[in-house]
Structure formats: structure tokens, C-alpha cells
Amino acid sequence: MDSELQEGAVGRSRRWMLVFAAILVVGALGAGAARADIYVHVMNCVDSTTVKAEAFDAKDSVEAVAASSKDVSTGDNEQLHCAGEGKGFCQMELTWKGSPERCYGVATNTLTMNLDSGKWAVVKGIDAGTACYPEVETVDSQPASCEAVCGNCLD
């Protein structure tokens, strides 16, 4: 009789383990779809500058730690990623590294924007009003060159 009780307990234990494993697999598949990475691009076309580009997950309300971060020098482009979380965009922050000469001593500030999956943020100038921000144009695909987006922006 004791062996029958033990076999019944082992059978129930195995069933619960299978149910638990199935829950983990289904949960992992669902979480993967919800957090699927999306990719965005930043191109810097402003002469003698470096832009720090940071991408945050779409639902990140704190924005303390970027999902990805790159320094983009003049004429370069970089790909960043974040968890789109069903929104289809990354929250972006673009900041000058150092103070570009054309900021005329005005404090630099951060430009924030949402950048849709697959889009390009092209830094094409300097907005030096009360604070110095990167001036950005969003395009659908990789520009052939900086000149194609903003003419003579490298000067």
C-alpha cells in the first residue's frame, strides 16, 4: 500500500512539474514578444562635433539607464536599440559632448524625442538660442550622405 501512495505522489509531482515548465515556456515566449528590440539610427552631420545618443525603452519613465548609448562623431552614424514594448519607438536623448564652437558659450542641453523603429535621426545643425541643442531631421531610410539631407552642413 505504501508503494501505491508513493507512486501516486510521484505521478502528481511530475504532472505539476510539467505544468510549471509549460507556464515558464509560455511566459518566456510572451515576454520575448513584448520586449522585442527595435533599432534606430543616428547620423551626425555637424562639423567638429560629437553627439551622445541614448536610446531608452519605450515605457521607461525614469530614463536612468539607457538601453543603448553611442557617441556619434562628425560624418559617422550609429545604430541603437531599445525594447519597443509594443510602442514601436525608442525614447531618445541627444546631447553634445563638450560644447561645440557654434554654441557661442551658451550651455548645452539635451534634445528628447521618440524615434520610430527603423528611422534615422540626422543631426544637421546647432540650435543656439537660450541653450544649445542638436537640430535634428528624422528620415525614413539611411541618407546617401550628409549633403543629401542638409546641403553644406559639414562646414
N, C-alpha and C positions, 0 to 999 in steps of 0.2 A: 503494500500500500504506500509506503514511503517513497518508493521509486516512481510510482504513478504521480504522486504530488510533485516530486522534483521535476519530472518530465513536463508536467503541466505548467509549472512556474517558469521553466526554461523556455518553453514554447511561447508563453505570454511575453517574456522578457525579449525574445528575439523579434516578435511582432512589433513591440514598442520601439525597438532599435531601428527596424525598417521604417516605421512611420516617422521617427525622428530624423533619420537620414534623408527621407523623401522631403520633409519640411525644409531641411537645410539646403538641399539641392534647388528646390523651387524658390526659396528665398534668395539664394545667391544669384539665380538667373534673373529674377525680378530686380534685384538691386543693381545688377550689371546694366540692365537696360535703362534704369532710371538715372544712373550716373555716367552714362556713356560720354566719353571725352569728345569734345568738338575742338576744331582747330581754327585759329585765326592768325592773321599775319600783320606785321608792322614793317613799314619801309620808311627809312629816314632820308629825306632829300635836302636837308638844310646843311649848308656848308659849315664845316668846322664845329660840328655838334655831336653829342651823343644823347640819345633818349633812353631812359629806363622805362621799359614796358612791362607792366604786370597784368596778368590775367587772373581773375578770381572766379570761382564757381558762380553759376547764375543765381543761386539762392543764398549766397554768402552775405549776410547782413553786416557782419563785423569787419570783414576785409583786413584781418590782421596778418594773415599768412597767405601769400599768393599761391595759386595752383601751379603757375609757372611764371618765370621772370627772365627777361633778357635785356642786355644793353645793346642798343642798335646804333652803330656809328654811321656817319655820313655815307650815303650810297649803298648801304647794306640793307638786308631785310632778314627778318627772323620769324619763325613760326612759334606760336604759343598755344597752349591747350588749357582747357578747364572742363569741369563737369557741367554739361549743359542742363542737367536735371529737368529735362522736358521743356526748357525755355528756348533752346536753340541759340543762345548767345553767351558770351563771356562778359563779365563786368571788367572794364579796362581802366587802368590808370597809366597816363603817360606823363613823365616828368623829365625836365632837362637834367642831365648830370653836369653839375657845375653851373656856371652862369654864362650863356652864350654872349659874345661880344655885342650882338644887336639887342640885348635886353637893356642896354644903357644903364646898368647898375640897379635896375628895378628887381625886386625879389622875384625868384621863380616860384611858380605854383603848379599844381597838378591838374591836368585835364582828365575828367572822368567821363566815360561813355560806355554804352553797351555796343558790342561789336558782334554781329551775327556770324554764325558758323560759315567758314569758307571765305569771309570777306577780308579785305585789305584796308588797313588804316595807313594812309600815306601822310607822313609829316612833311608838309610843304612850305612851312613858314613859321614866323615868330609873331605872336600877338603880344606886343609890349605896351599894354595900357597901364592900368594900375598895378598889375602883376604880369609876369612874363610866362605865357602859356604856349605850348606847341599848337600851331594851326594845322588842323588835320582834315583831309578829304577821304571819305570812305568810297572804295571802288569794289566792283564785283569780282574781278579777277586780277592776277598779277600784271602790273603795268610793265610794258616793254622796257621803260626806263623812267627815271625821274622827270626828264624833259617831256615825256609823253603826258605826264599828269600836270606839271606846273611850269612848263616852259624853261626858263632860265633860273630855276630855284636853287641850284648849287652855288650860285655866285652870291 
